[in-house]
Amino acid sequence: MAIRVREDYRTLTGPEKAAIMVLSLGEEHAAKLFQHMDDEEIKEISQTMANLGTVSANLIERLFVEFAEQMSATGSLVGTYDSTERLLMKTLSKDKVDAIMEDIRGPAGRTMWDKLANVNENVLANYLKNEYPQTVAVVLSKIRAEHAGRVLTILPESFAMEVIMRMLRMEAVQKEVLDDVERTLRTEFMTNLARASRRDSHEMLAEIFNNLDRATEHRFIAALEERNRDSAERIKALMFTFEDLGKLDPSGVQAMLRAVDKSKLSIALKGASETLRDLFFTNMSERAGKMLREEMASMGPVRLRDVEEAQMMMVQTAKDLAARGEIVMSEGKGEDELIY
């Protein structure tokens, strides 16, 4: 049986182009892209990838050329919250646009209960502690058990017991009651959460700059300082850098040591300040510290690029630990930046 090879570029759909691009980038880069997509996007691209079949080298090259041209063209089309909002305002009332935009900006999910599953348990508990115990019981009965458990542990203990007692006595929840709770969550909680989560452009750029190699980052910052020194200073203040790990307390350093690959740690510390090195060594056993020092000494000169990659990986690990609640990092550079 002859194998069908995709060669006609004109027949490619958007998801197919995305799937080919992701496959071409390789596993490591694809994994990083998937981290920035929601579940529905990942499912769609994965399904498309599975059904692609054989794609010709000429077609892949054509796709890369088109991608490069679009990225470099000054007239590229860029969709943002602001441009979407302006377009909607031309056809819909302001109230309707506000409702749509707040829903878009809120946590991902098709239903209200899907959205709640993506809300940090501390944020959710802080809101629910001011509601009636019966309302909280309904909400916790509708979300995942592990998420509900984490919320319960954060609520004040006496209030949590009130909620538990109502959950024990709760029978099938009437649709009218569910609808009423959902409406309250949408109009009060999600609206306020969406407004609070609108990202400042300086925060967005600080996160992007954090993921650049050191030379590129310095080049952009220097160029920005010439054009807009205030913005450059704000972005620098918001950036979380490798040296900021020096503000970790012992439990934070130990969490990092458990999570970081030891070979990467030795490369990262090779280019670190003496103060930061000492912080990590003092939180290791004498034997582990001796082994790490010996490994660093035996590796000889290390390429700057490898050091920067290892340090960037450690910064990302710190952010991942914060996302899982093992450490809590604030965004600013204040003295309470890292709180445990």
PANU-452297 format. One line per 5 residues: number of its first residue (from 1); their letters; for each residue x, y, z of N, C-alpha, C. Coordinates in nm, 2 decimals. Example, Ala and Ser with C-alpha at 12.3 -4.5 7.8 and 13.67 -1.06 7.14 Angstrom:
! residues 2
1	AS	1.32 -0.57 0.78 1.23 -0.45 0.78 1.32 -0.33 0.78  1.28 -0.22 0.71 1.37 -0.11 0.71 1.29 0.00 0.79
END
This chain:
! residues 340
1	MAIRV	0.08 -0.12 0.00 0.00 0.00 0.00 0.09 0.12 0.00  0.06 0.22 -0.09 0.14 0.34 -0.10 0.11 0.43 0.02  0.22 0.50 0.07 0.21 0.59 0.18 0.17 0.73 0.13  0.06 0.79 0.18 0.03 0.92 0.13 0.12 1.03 0.20  0.18 1.11 0.12 0.27 1.21 0.17 0.20 1.35 0.15
6	REDYR	0.19 1.43 0.25 0.13 1.56 0.24 0.23 1.65 0.18  0.19 1.71 0.06 0.28 1.80 -0.01 0.22 1.93 -0.05  0.08 1.94 -0.04 0.01 2.06 -0.09 0.00 2.16 0.03  0.07 2.26 0.03 0.08 2.36 0.14 -0.06 2.43 0.16  -0.13 2.45 0.05 -0.26 2.52 0.05 -0.37 2.45 0.13
11	TLTGP	-0.35 2.32 0.14 -0.46 2.24 0.21 -0.44 2.24 0.36  -0.33 2.29 0.41 -0.30 2.28 0.56 -0.39 2.37 0.63  -0.45 2.32 0.74 -0.53 2.40 0.83 -0.44 2.47 0.94  -0.49 2.56 1.01 -0.41 2.63 1.12 -0.36 2.52 1.22  -0.45 2.44 1.27 -0.40 2.34 1.37 -0.29 2.24 1.31
16	EKAAI	-0.31 2.21 1.18 -0.21 2.12 1.12 -0.07 2.19 1.11  -0.07 2.32 1.08 0.05 2.40 1.07 0.12 2.40 1.21  0.03 2.42 1.31 0.09 2.43 1.45 0.14 2.29 1.49  0.07 2.18 1.45 0.12 2.05 1.48 0.25 2.01 1.42  0.27 2.05 1.29 0.39 2.03 1.22 0.50 2.11 1.28
21	MVLSL	0.48 2.23 1.32 0.58 2.32 1.38 0.62 2.25 1.51  0.53 2.21 1.60 0.56 2.15 1.73 0.64 2.02 1.71  0.60 1.94 1.62 0.68 1.81 1.59 0.82 1.84 1.54  0.83 1.94 1.46 0.97 1.98 1.41 1.06 2.03 1.51  1.01 2.09 1.61 1.09 2.16 1.72 1.16 2.05 1.81
26	GEEHA	1.11 1.93 1.82 1.16 1.83 1.91 1.10 1.84 2.04  1.12 1.73 2.12 1.05 1.71 2.25 1.08 1.82 2.35  1.20 1.86 2.37 1.23 1.96 2.47 1.16 2.09 2.45  1.17 2.14 2.32 1.11 2.27 2.29 0.96 2.26 2.29  0.91 2.15 2.24 0.76 2.12 2.24 0.70 2.13 2.38
31	AKLFQ	0.78 2.06 2.47 0.73 2.06 2.61 0.72 2.20 2.67  0.81 2.29 2.63 0.81 2.43 2.68 0.69 2.50 2.62  0.66 2.47 2.49 0.54 2.54 2.43 0.41 2.49 2.50  0.40 2.36 2.52 0.28 2.31 2.58 0.25 2.37 2.72  0.36 2.41 2.79 0.34 2.47 2.92 0.26 2.60 2.92
36	HMDDE	0.26 2.66 2.80 0.19 2.79 2.78 0.06 2.78 2.71  0.01 2.65 2.69 -0.12 2.63 2.63 -0.22 2.58 2.73  -0.35 2.60 2.71 -0.45 2.54 2.79 -0.48 2.40 2.75  -0.56 2.32 2.82 -0.58 2.18 2.79 -0.65 2.16 2.66  -0.74 2.25 2.62 -0.81 2.24 2.50 -0.72 2.25 2.38
41	EIKEI	-0.62 2.35 2.39 -0.53 2.37 2.28 -0.44 2.25 2.27  -0.39 2.20 2.38 -0.30 2.08 2.38 -0.37 1.96 2.32  -0.50 1.94 2.35 -0.58 1.83 2.30 -0.59 1.84 2.15  -0.63 1.96 2.10 -0.65 1.98 1.96 -0.52 1.96 1.88  -0.41 2.01 1.93 -0.28 2.00 1.86 -0.24 1.85 1.86
46	SQTMA	-0.25 1.78 1.98 -0.21 1.64 1.99 -0.29 1.55 1.90  -0.43 1.58 1.89 -0.51 1.50 1.80 -0.47 1.52 1.65  -0.44 1.65 1.62 -0.39 1.68 1.48 -0.26 1.61 1.45  -0.17 1.61 1.55 -0.04 1.55 1.53 -0.05 1.40 1.50  -0.15 1.34 1.58 -0.17 1.19 1.56 -0.22 1.15 1.42
51	NLGTV	-0.29 1.25 1.36 -0.35 1.22 1.23 -0.28 1.28 1.11  -0.16 1.34 1.13 -0.09 1.41 1.03 -0.04 1.32 0.91  0.00 1.20 0.95 0.06 1.11 0.84 0.20 1.16 0.81  0.25 1.13 0.69 0.38 1.17 0.64 0.38 1.31 0.58  0.47 1.40 0.62 0.47 1.54 0.57 0.60 1.56 0.49
56	SANLI	0.60 1.61 0.37 0.72 1.62 0.29 0.81 1.73 0.35  0.94 1.71 0.33 1.04 1.81 0.38 1.02 1.94 0.31  0.98 1.95 0.19 0.95 2.07 0.12 0.84 2.15 0.19  0.74 2.08 0.23 0.62 2.14 0.30 0.67 2.20 0.43  0.75 2.13 0.50 0.80 2.17 0.63 0.88 2.30 0.62
61	ERLFV	0.97 2.30 0.51 1.05 2.42 0.49 0.97 2.54 0.45  0.86 2.51 0.37 0.77 2.62 0.33 0.70 2.68 0.46  0.66 2.59 0.55 0.60 2.64 0.67 0.70 2.73 0.76  0.82 2.68 0.77 0.92 2.76 0.85 0.94 2.90 0.78  0.95 2.90 0.65 0.97 3.03 0.58 0.86 3.12 0.61
66	EFAEQ	0.73 3.07 0.60 0.62 3.15 0.62 0.62 3.21 0.77  0.65 3.12 0.86 0.65 3.15 1.00 0.76 3.26 1.03  0.88 3.25 0.97 0.98 3.35 0.98 0.94 3.48 0.92  0.88 3.48 0.81 0.83 3.60 0.74 0.73 3.67 0.83  0.63 3.60 0.88 0.53 3.66 0.96 0.59 3.72 1.09
71	MSATG	0.68 3.65 1.15 0.74 3.70 1.27 0.82 3.83 1.25  0.89 3.84 1.13 0.97 3.95 1.11 0.90 4.07 1.04  0.78 4.04 0.99 0.71 4.15 0.91 0.65 4.25 1.01  0.67 4.37 0.98 0.62 4.48 1.07 0.47 4.48 1.07  0.41 4.43 0.97 0.26 4.44 0.96 0.19 4.31 1.01
76	SLVGT	0.26 4.23 1.09 0.20 4.11 1.13 0.08 4.13 1.22  -0.02 4.04 1.21 -0.14 4.06 1.28 -0.12 4.00 1.42  -0.15 4.08 1.53 -0.13 4.04 1.66 -0.26 4.06 1.74  -0.31 3.95 1.79 -0.44 3.96 1.87 -0.41 3.98 2.01  -0.46 4.08 2.08 -0.44 4.11 2.22 -0.58 4.13 2.29
81	YDSTE	-0.58 4.13 2.42 -0.71 4.16 2.49 -0.76 4.30 2.44  -0.67 4.40 2.43 -0.72 4.53 2.40 -0.78 4.54 2.26  -0.71 4.47 2.16 -0.76 4.48 2.02 -0.89 4.40 2.01  -0.91 4.29 2.09 -1.03 4.22 2.09 -1.14 4.30 2.15  -1.11 4.37 2.26 -1.21 4.45 2.33 -1.26 4.56 2.23
86	RLLMK	-1.16 4.63 2.16 -1.20 4.74 2.07 -1.29 4.69 1.96  -1.26 4.57 1.91 -1.35 4.51 1.80 -1.49 4.48 1.85  -1.50 4.42 1.97 -1.63 4.39 2.03 -1.71 4.51 2.06  -1.64 4.62 2.10 -1.71 4.75 2.13 -1.78 4.81 2.01  -1.74 4.77 1.89 -1.80 4.82 1.77 -1.94 4.76 1.74
91	TLSKD	-1.96 4.64 1.80 -2.09 4.57 1.77 -2.17 4.54 1.89  -2.12 4.54 2.01 -2.19 4.50 2.13 -2.20 4.62 2.23  -2.29 4.60 2.32 -2.30 4.70 2.43 -2.18 4.69 2.52  -2.15 4.80 2.60 -2.04 4.79 2.69 -2.06 4.69 2.80  -2.18 4.67 2.85 -2.20 4.57 2.96 -2.17 4.43 2.91
96	KVDAI	-2.21 4.41 2.78 -2.19 4.27 2.72 -2.04 4.25 2.70  -1.98 4.35 2.65 -1.83 4.34 2.62 -1.76 4.32 2.75  -1.79 4.39 2.86 -1.73 4.38 2.99 -1.74 4.24 3.04  -1.86 4.18 3.02 -1.89 4.04 3.07 -1.80 3.94 2.99  -1.80 3.96 2.86 -1.72 3.87 2.78 -1.57 3.88 2.81
101	MEDIR	-1.52 4.00 2.82 -1.37 4.02 2.85 -1.34 3.97 2.99  -1.42 3.99 3.08 -1.39 3.94 3.22 -1.39 3.78 3.22  -1.48 3.72 3.14 -1.48 3.58 3.13 -1.36 3.53 3.06  -1.31 3.60 2.96 -1.19 3.56 2.89 -1.07 3.57 2.98  -1.06 3.68 3.06 -0.95 3.71 3.14 -0.94 3.62 3.26
106	GPAGR	-1.06 3.57 3.30 -1.07 3.48 3.42 -1.00 3.35 3.40  -1.00 3.26 3.50 -0.93 3.13 3.49 -0.99 3.05 3.37  -0.91 2.97 3.31 -0.96 2.89 3.20 -1.06 2.78 3.24  -1.15 2.75 3.15 -1.25 2.65 3.18 -1.39 2.68 3.11  -1.46 2.58 3.07 -1.58 2.61 2.99 -1.70 2.64 3.09
111	TMWDK	-1.70 2.57 3.20 -1.81 2.59 3.30 -1.75 2.66 3.42  -1.84 2.71 3.50 -1.80 2.78 3.62 -1.72 2.68 3.71  -1.76 2.56 3.72 -1.69 2.46 3.80 -1.55 2.42 3.74  -1.54 2.42 3.61 -1.41 2.41 3.55 -1.32 2.52 3.58  -1.37 2.64 3.58 -1.29 2.76 3.61 -1.24 2.76 3.76
116	LANVN	-1.33 2.72 3.85 -1.29 2.71 3.99 -1.18 2.61 4.01  -1.17 2.51 3.93 -1.06 2.41 3.94 -0.93 2.47 3.92  -0.93 2.58 3.84 -0.80 2.65 3.81 -0.77 2.77 3.90  -0.85 2.79 4.00 -0.83 2.90 4.09 -0.74 2.85 4.21  -0.64 2.92 4.25 -0.55 2.89 4.36 -0.64 2.87 4.48
121	ENVLA	-0.61 2.76 4.56 -0.69 2.73 4.68 -0.69 2.84 4.78  -0.58 2.92 4.79 -0.57 3.03 4.89 -0.67 3.14 4.85  -0.67 3.17 4.72 -0.76 3.27 4.67 -0.91 3.23 4.69  -0.94 3.10 4.66 -1.07 3.05 4.67 -1.12 3.05 4.82  -1.03 3.00 4.90 -1.06 2.99 5.05 -1.09 3.13 5.10
126	NYLKN	-1.01 3.23 5.06 -1.02 3.37 5.11 -1.16 3.42 5.07  -1.21 3.38 4.96 -1.34 3.43 4.91 -1.45 3.35 4.99  -1.44 3.22 5.00 -1.55 3.14 5.05 -1.56 3.16 5.20  -1.46 3.20 5.28 -1.47 3.22 5.42 -1.57 3.32 5.46  -1.61 3.41 5.36 -1.71 3.51 5.39 -1.85 3.47 5.34
131	EYPQT	-1.86 3.35 5.29 -1.99 3.30 5.24 -2.06 3.22 5.35  -2.19 3.19 5.32 -2.26 3.10 5.41 -2.20 2.96 5.40  -2.20 2.89 5.52 -2.14 2.75 5.51 -2.21 2.66 5.41  -2.34 2.68 5.40 -2.42 2.60 5.30 -2.37 2.62 5.16  -2.34 2.75 5.13 -2.29 2.78 4.99 -2.16 2.72 4.97
136	VAVVL	-2.07 2.73 5.07 -1.94 2.67 5.06 -1.95 2.52 5.04  -2.04 2.45 5.12 -2.06 2.31 5.10 -2.10 2.27 4.96  -2.19 2.35 4.90 -2.23 2.32 4.76 -2.11 2.34 4.67  -2.03 2.44 4.68 -1.91 2.47 4.60 -1.81 2.35 4.61  -1.78 2.31 4.74 -1.68 2.21 4.76 -1.73 2.07 4.71
141	SKIRA	-1.86 2.05 4.70 -1.91 1.93 4.65 -1.90 1.92 4.50  -1.88 2.03 4.43 -1.87 2.04 4.29 -1.73 2.04 4.23  -1.63 2.06 4.31 -1.49 2.07 4.26 -1.42 1.94 4.30  -1.30 1.92 4.24 -1.22 1.80 4.26 -1.20 1.78 4.41  -1.20 1.65 4.46 -1.18 1.62 4.60 -1.05 1.68 4.66
146	EHAGR	-0.94 1.66 4.58 -0.81 1.71 4.63 -0.81 1.86 4.64  -0.87 1.93 4.55 -0.88 2.08 4.55 -0.97 2.12 4.67  -1.08 2.05 4.69 -1.17 2.08 4.80 -1.10 2.06 4.93  -1.02 1.96 4.94 -0.94 1.93 5.06 -0.85 2.04 5.10  -0.78 2.09 5.00 -0.68 2.20 5.02 -0.75 2.32 5.07
151	VLTIL	-0.87 2.35 5.01 -0.95 2.47 5.05 -0.99 2.45 5.20  -1.04 2.33 5.23 -1.09 2.31 5.37 -0.98 2.33 5.47  -0.85 2.29 5.44 -0.75 2.31 5.54 -0.71 2.45 5.56  -0.74 2.54 5.46 -0.71 2.68 5.47 -0.82 2.76 5.55  -0.94 2.72 5.53 -1.05 2.78 5.60 -1.03 2.78 5.75
156	PESFA	-1.08 2.88 5.83 -1.08 2.87 5.97 -1.14 2.74 6.02  -1.08 2.68 6.12 -1.12 2.54 6.16 -1.27 2.53 6.20  -1.32 2.62 6.28 -1.46 2.62 6.32 -1.56 2.63 6.20  -1.52 2.72 6.11 -1.60 2.74 5.99 -1.59 2.62 5.90  -1.47 2.56 5.89 -1.46 2.44 5.81 -1.54 2.33 5.86
161	MEVIM	-1.56 2.31 5.99 -1.64 2.21 6.05 -1.79 2.23 6.02  -1.83 2.36 6.02 -1.97 2.39 5.99 -1.99 2.34 5.84  -1.90 2.37 5.76 -1.91 2.33 5.61 -1.92 2.18 5.60  -1.83 2.11 5.68 -1.83 1.96 5.67 -1.96 1.90 5.72  -2.02 1.96 5.83 -2.15 1.91 5.88 -2.26 1.93 5.78
166	RMLRM	-2.26 2.04 5.70 -2.36 2.06 5.60 -2.34 1.97 5.48  -2.21 1.94 5.45 -2.18 1.84 5.34 -2.23 1.70 5.38  -2.22 1.67 5.51 -2.27 1.53 5.55 -2.42 1.52 5.54  -2.49 1.63 5.57 -2.64 1.63 5.56 -2.69 1.66 5.43  -2.60 1.70 5.33 -2.65 1.75 5.20 -2.70 1.63 5.12
171	EAVQK	-2.82 1.65 5.06 -2.87 1.56 4.96 -2.85 1.61 4.82  -2.91 1.56 4.73 -2.90 1.61 4.59 -2.93 1.76 4.58  -2.84 1.83 4.53 -2.86 1.98 4.52 -2.95 2.02 4.41  -3.06 2.09 4.44 -3.15 2.13 4.34 -3.09 2.22 4.23  -3.13 2.21 4.11 -3.08 2.28 4.00 -3.09 2.43 4.03
176	EVLDD	-3.20 2.48 4.09 -3.22 2.62 4.11 -3.11 2.67 4.21  -3.08 2.59 4.31 -2.98 2.63 4.41 -2.84 2.63 4.34  -2.81 2.53 4.26 -2.68 2.53 4.18 -2.67 2.66 4.09  -2.78 2.68 4.02 -2.78 2.80 3.93 -2.75 2.93 4.01  -2.81 2.94 4.13 -2.80 3.06 4.21 -2.66 3.08 4.26
181	VERTL	-2.60 2.97 4.30 -2.46 2.97 4.35 -2.36 3.00 4.23  -2.39 2.94 4.12 -2.31 2.97 4.00 -2.32 3.11 3.96  -2.44 3.17 3.96 -2.46 3.31 3.92 -2.38 3.40 4.02  -2.39 3.37 4.15 -2.32 3.45 4.25 -2.17 3.45 4.23  -2.12 3.33 4.20 -1.97 3.31 4.18 -1.93 3.39 4.05
186	RTEFM	-2.01 3.38 3.95 -1.98 3.45 3.82 -1.98 3.60 3.84  -2.09 3.66 3.90 -2.10 3.80 3.91 -2.01 3.87 4.01  -1.98 3.79 4.12 -1.90 3.85 4.23 -1.75 3.81 4.22  -1.73 3.68 4.24 -1.60 3.63 4.25 -1.52 3.63 4.12  -1.57 3.57 4.01 -1.49 3.57 3.89 -1.47 3.70 3.83
191	TNLAR	-1.57 3.79 3.84 -1.55 3.93 3.79 -1.44 4.00 3.86  -1.43 3.99 3.99 -1.33 4.06 4.07 -1.19 3.99 4.04  -1.19 3.86 4.03 -1.07 3.79 4.01 -1.01 3.82 3.87  -1.10 3.83 3.77 -1.05 3.87 3.63 -1.00 4.01 3.63  -1.06 4.10 3.70 -1.01 4.24 3.71 -0.87 4.24 3.78
196	ASRRD	-0.86 4.16 3.88 -0.73 4.16 3.96 -0.62 4.10 3.88  -0.66 4.01 3.79 -0.55 3.93 3.72 -0.50 3.99 3.59  -0.56 4.11 3.55 -0.51 4.18 3.43 -0.36 4.22 3.45  -0.28 4.17 3.36 -0.13 4.18 3.38 -0.08 4.32 3.34  0.00 4.37 3.42 0.07 4.49 3.38 0.17 4.46 3.27
201	SHEML	0.19 4.55 3.17 0.28 4.52 3.06 0.42 4.50 3.11  0.46 4.57 3.21 0.59 4.56 3.27 0.62 4.42 3.33  0.51 4.37 3.39 0.52 4.23 3.45 0.54 4.13 3.34  0.47 4.15 3.23 0.48 4.06 3.12 0.62 4.06 3.06  0.67 4.18 3.04 0.80 4.19 2.98 0.91 4.14 3.07
206	AEIFN	0.89 4.16 3.20 0.99 4.11 3.30 1.00 3.96 3.29  0.88 3.89 3.27 0.88 3.74 3.26 0.95 3.70 3.13  0.92 3.77 3.02 0.99 3.74 2.90 1.14 3.76 2.91  1.18 3.87 2.96 1.32 3.90 2.98 1.39 3.79 3.06  1.32 3.74 3.16 1.38 3.63 3.25 1.41 3.51 3.17
211	NLDRA	1.35 3.49 3.06 1.37 3.37 2.98 1.47 3.39 2.86  1.53 3.51 2.86 1.63 3.53 2.75 1.76 3.50 2.80  1.86 3.47 2.71 1.99 3.45 2.76 2.05 3.59 2.80  2.15 3.58 2.89 2.20 3.70 2.95 2.24 3.81 2.86  2.31 3.78 2.75 2.35 3.88 2.66 2.24 3.95 2.59
216	TEHRF	2.14 3.87 2.55 2.02 3.93 2.48 1.94 4.02 2.58  1.93 3.97 2.70 1.86 4.04 2.80 1.92 4.18 2.83  2.06 4.18 2.84 2.13 4.30 2.87 2.12 4.40 2.75  2.12 4.34 2.63 2.10 4.43 2.51 1.97 4.50 2.50  1.86 4.42 2.53 1.73 4.48 2.53 1.71 4.59 2.64
221	IAALE	1.76 4.55 2.76 1.75 4.65 2.87 1.83 4.77 2.84  1.95 4.76 2.79 2.03 4.88 2.76 1.96 4.97 2.65  1.90 4.90 2.55 1.83 4.98 2.45 1.71 5.05 2.50  1.64 4.98 2.59 1.52 5.03 2.66 1.55 5.15 2.75  1.67 5.14 2.82 1.71 5.25 2.91 1.73 5.38 2.83
226	ERNRD	1.78 5.37 2.70 1.80 5.49 2.62 1.66 5.55 2.58  1.56 5.47 2.56 1.43 5.52 2.51 1.34 5.55 2.63  1.33 5.47 2.73 1.24 5.49 2.84 1.30 5.43 2.97  1.38 5.52 3.04 1.45 5.47 3.16 1.35 5.43 3.27  1.24 5.50 3.28 1.15 5.46 3.39 1.09 5.31 3.37
231	SAERI	1.06 5.28 3.24 1.01 5.15 3.21 1.12 5.04 3.23  1.24 5.08 3.19 1.35 4.98 3.21 1.37 4.95 3.35  1.37 5.06 3.44 1.39 5.03 3.58 1.28 4.95 3.64  1.15 4.97 3.60 1.04 4.90 3.65 1.05 4.75 3.61  1.09 4.72 3.49 1.11 4.58 3.44 1.22 4.52 3.52
236	KALMF	1.33 4.59 3.54 1.44 4.53 3.61 1.40 4.49 3.76  1.32 4.58 3.81 1.28 4.56 3.95 1.18 4.44 3.96  1.11 4.41 3.85 1.02 4.30 3.86 1.08 4.16 3.82  1.20 4.17 3.76 1.26 4.04 3.71 1.31 3.96 3.83  1.29 3.83 3.82 1.35 3.74 3.92 1.47 3.68 3.86
241	TFEDL	1.59 3.70 3.91 1.71 3.66 3.85 1.77 3.55 3.94  1.88 3.49 3.88 1.95 3.38 3.95 2.00 3.43 4.09  2.06 3.55 4.09 2.11 3.60 4.22 2.00 3.62 4.32  1.88 3.64 4.28 1.77 3.65 4.38 1.74 3.53 4.46  1.80 3.41 4.42 1.79 3.29 4.50 1.86 3.31 4.63
246	GKLDP	1.95 3.41 4.64 2.02 3.44 4.76 1.93 3.48 4.87  1.80 3.52 4.84 1.71 3.56 4.94 1.63 3.44 5.00  1.66 3.32 4.95 1.59 3.20 5.01 1.64 3.18 5.15  1.54 3.13 5.23 1.58 3.09 5.37 1.62 2.94 5.36  1.67 2.88 5.47 1.72 2.75 5.46 1.62 2.64 5.41
251	SGVQA	1.50 2.66 5.45 1.40 2.56 5.40 1.38 2.58 5.25  1.39 2.70 5.20 1.37 2.72 5.06 1.49 2.67 4.98  1.61 2.69 5.03 1.73 2.63 4.96 1.72 2.48 4.96  1.68 2.42 5.07 1.67 2.27 5.07 1.56 2.22 4.98  1.45 2.30 4.96 1.35 2.26 4.86 1.41 2.26 4.72
256	MLRAV	1.50 2.36 4.69 1.57 2.37 4.56 1.66 2.26 4.54  1.74 2.22 4.65 1.84 2.12 4.64 1.77 1.98 4.61  1.65 1.96 4.66 1.58 1.84 4.63 1.53 1.83 4.49  1.50 1.95 4.44 1.43 1.95 4.30 1.53 1.96 4.19  1.65 2.02 4.21 1.74 2.05 4.10 1.84 1.93 4.07
261	DKSKL	1.86 1.90 3.95 1.95 1.80 3.90 2.09 1.84 3.95  2.17 1.75 4.01 2.29 1.79 4.07 2.40 1.83 3.97  2.40 1.77 3.85 2.49 1.81 3.75 2.47 1.96 3.70  2.34 1.99 3.70 2.30 2.13 3.66 2.34 2.23 3.77  2.32 2.18 3.89 2.35 2.27 4.01 2.50 2.31 4.01
266	SIALK	2.59 2.21 3.98 2.73 2.24 3.98 2.77 2.34 3.87  2.71 2.33 3.76 2.74 2.42 3.65 2.68 2.56 3.68  2.56 2.56 3.74 2.50 2.69 3.77 2.58 2.77 3.88  2.63 2.69 3.98 2.70 2.75 4.09 2.84 2.79 4.05  2.89 2.73 3.94 3.03 2.76 3.89 3.03 2.91 3.85
271	GASET	2.92 2.96 3.81 2.92 3.10 3.77 2.85 3.19 3.87  2.82 3.14 3.99 2.75 3.22 4.09 2.85 3.30 4.17  2.79 3.40 4.25 2.88 3.48 4.34 2.91 3.39 4.46  3.02 3.43 4.53 3.07 3.35 4.64 2.96 3.34 4.75  2.88 3.45 4.77 2.78 3.45 4.87 2.67 3.35 4.84
276	LRDLF	2.63 3.34 4.71 2.52 3.25 4.67 2.57 3.10 4.68  2.70 3.08 4.64 2.76 2.95 4.66 2.75 2.90 4.80  2.80 2.99 4.89 2.80 2.96 5.03 2.67 2.92 5.09  2.56 3.00 5.04 2.43 2.97 5.09 2.39 2.83 5.06  2.42 2.78 4.94 2.38 2.64 4.90 2.47 2.54 4.98
281	FTNMS	2.60 2.57 4.99 2.69 2.47 5.06 2.65 2.46 5.20  2.61 2.57 5.27 2.58 2.56 5.41 2.45 2.49 5.44  2.37 2.47 5.34 2.24 2.39 5.35 2.25 2.25 5.30  2.38 2.21 5.28 2.40 2.07 5.24 2.48 2.00 5.35  2.47 1.86 5.35 2.55 1.79 5.44 2.70 1.81 5.40
286	ERAGK	2.79 1.79 5.50 2.93 1.81 5.48 2.98 1.72 5.36  2.93 1.59 5.36 2.97 1.50 5.25 2.92 1.55 5.11  2.79 1.59 5.11 2.74 1.63 4.98 2.81 1.76 4.93  2.84 1.85 5.02 2.91 1.97 4.99 3.04 1.95 4.93  3.11 1.85 5.00 3.25 1.82 4.95 3.25 1.76 4.81
291	MLREE	3.15 1.67 4.79 3.13 1.61 4.66 3.10 1.71 4.55  3.02 1.81 4.58 2.98 1.91 4.48 3.10 2.00 4.45  3.18 2.04 4.56 3.30 2.12 4.53 3.40 2.05 4.44  3.41 1.92 4.47 3.51 1.84 4.39 3.46 1.83 4.24  3.33 1.81 4.23 3.28 1.81 4.09 3.30 1.94 4.01
296	MASMG	3.28 2.05 4.09 3.29 2.18 4.03 3.44 2.21 3.99  3.53 2.16 4.07 3.67 2.18 4.05 3.72 2.09 3.93  3.67 1.97 3.92 3.71 1.88 3.82 3.66 1.91 3.68  3.55 1.99 3.67 3.49 2.01 3.54 3.57 2.12 3.46  3.66 2.19 3.52 3.74 2.29 3.45 3.66 2.40 3.40
301	PVRLR	3.71 2.48 3.30 3.64 2.59 3.24 3.50 2.54 3.18  3.40 2.62 3.20 3.26 2.59 3.15 3.22 2.71 3.06  3.15 2.67 2.95 3.10 2.77 2.86 3.00 2.86 2.93  3.01 2.99 2.90 2.91 3.09 2.96 2.77 3.05 2.93  2.75 3.00 2.80 2.61 2.96 2.76 2.56 2.85 2.85
306	DVEEA	2.64 2.75 2.88 2.60 2.64 2.96 2.57 2.68 3.11  2.65 2.78 3.16 2.62 2.83 3.29 2.49 2.90 3.30  2.47 2.99 3.19 2.34 3.06 3.19 2.22 2.97 3.18  2.23 2.87 3.10 2.12 2.77 3.08 2.09 2.70 3.21  2.19 2.66 3.28 2.17 2.60 3.41 2.11 2.69 3.52
311	QMMMV	2.16 2.82 3.52 2.10 2.91 3.61 1.96 2.95 3.58  1.93 2.95 3.45 1.79 2.98 3.41 1.70 2.86 3.45  1.75 2.74 3.44 1.68 2.62 3.48 1.65 2.63 3.63  1.74 2.68 3.71 1.72 2.69 3.85 1.62 2.79 3.89  1.62 2.90 3.81 1.52 3.01 3.83 1.38 2.95 3.80
316	QTAKD	1.37 2.87 3.69 1.24 2.82 3.65 1.20 2.71 3.75  1.29 2.64 3.81 1.26 2.54 3.92 1.20 2.62 4.04  1.26 2.73 4.07 1.20 2.81 4.19 1.06 2.85 4.16  1.04 2.89 4.03 0.90 2.94 4.00 0.80 2.82 4.00  0.85 2.70 3.95 0.76 2.58 3.96 0.73 2.54 4.10
321	LAARG	0.83 2.55 4.19 0.80 2.52 4.33 0.70 2.62 4.39  0.71 2.74 4.35 0.62 2.84 4.40 0.48 2.81 4.35  0.47 2.77 4.22 0.34 2.74 4.16 0.27 2.62 4.23  0.35 2.53 4.28 0.30 2.41 4.35 0.28 2.44 4.50  0.31 2.56 4.54 0.29 2.60 4.68 0.40 2.56 4.78
326	EIVMS	0.51 2.50 4.73 0.62 2.46 4.82 0.70 2.58 4.86  0.71 2.68 4.78 0.76 2.81 4.82 0.67 2.92 4.76  0.66 3.03 4.83 0.57 3.14 4.78 0.66 3.26 4.74  0.66 3.30 4.62 0.74 3.41 4.57 0.65 3.53 4.53  0.67 3.65 4.59 0.60 3.77 4.54 0.67 3.82 4.42
331	EGKGE	0.61 3.91 4.35 0.67 3.95 4.22 0.77 4.06 4.24  0.76 4.14 4.34 0.85 4.25 4.35 0.99 4.22 4.41  1.07 4.33 4.43 1.20 4.31 4.48 1.21 4.35 4.63  1.10 4.35 4.70 1.10 4.40 4.84 1.17 4.30 4.93  1.18 4.33 5.05 1.25 4.25 5.15 1.17 4.12 5.18
336	DELIY	1.04 4.12 5.15 0.96 4.00 5.17 0.93 3.92 5.04  1.03 3.93 4.95 1.00 3.87 4.82 0.98 3.72 4.82  1.05 3.65 4.91 1.03 3.51 4.92 0.98 3.48 5.06  0.86 3.42 5.07 0.79 3.40 5.20 0.76 3.25 5.21  0.79 3.19 5.32 0.77 3.05 5.34 0.67 3.02 5.45
END
